[in-house]
Amino acid sequence: MEPMGISQSKLARDIDVPVTRINNRIKHHRLIAADTILRLGKYFNINPRWEYARPI
């Protein structure tokens, strides 16, 4: 996200989720909820299925 100029805080605000949810996924601490996957897909204009293929 940093190469795109998007901080964790900005992303969390933009998709209306707690910043800890974004941070936990980036740090590979846990899977994220389906609703967050959908929000990320919409935000980045990508198919949300990409998240299911990512290893944690």
C-alpha positions in Angstrom: 0.0 0.0 0.0 2.8 2.4 0.7 4.0 2.4 -2.9 0.5 3.7 -3.7 0.7 6.4 -1.1 -2.0 4.8 1.1 -1.4 4.5 4.8 -3.1 1.8 6.9 -5.0 4.6 8.7 -6.2 6.2 5.5 -7.4 2.8 4.1 -9.2 2.0 7.3 -11.0 5.3 7.3 -11.9 5.0 3.6 -13.4 1.6 3.9 -14.8 2.2 7.4 -13.1 -0.5 9.4 -10.8 -0.3 12.4 -7.1 0.2 11.5 -6.2 -2.9 13.6 -8.1 -5.0 11.1 -5.9 -3.8 8.3 -2.7 -4.0 10.4 -3.5 -7.6 11.6 -3.9 -8.7 8.0 -0.7 -7.0 6.8 1.2 -8.5 9.7 -0.3 -11.9 8.9 -1.8 -12.3 12.3 -5.3 -13.3 11.2 -7.7 -13.8 8.3 -10.0 -10.9 7.6 -13.8 -11.0 7.5 -15.6 -11.4 4.3 -17.2 -8.0 4.5 -13.7 -6.5 4.7 -12.5 -8.5 1.7 -15.5 -7.1 -0.3 -14.7 -3.5 0.8 -11.0 -4.0 -0.2 -12.0 -5.4 -3.5 -14.3 -2.4 -4.2 -11.7 0.1 -2.9 -8.9 -1.3 -5.1 -11.2 -2.2 -8.0 -10.1 -5.8 -7.9 -11.9 -9.1 -7.7 -12.3 -10.0 -4.0 -11.3 -13.6 -4.6 -7.6 -12.5 -4.6 -7.7 -12.4 -0.8 -8.8 -16.0 -0.5 -5.7 -17.1 -2.5 -3.3 -15.2 -0.3 -1.4 -17.2 2.3 -1.4 -15.9 5.9 
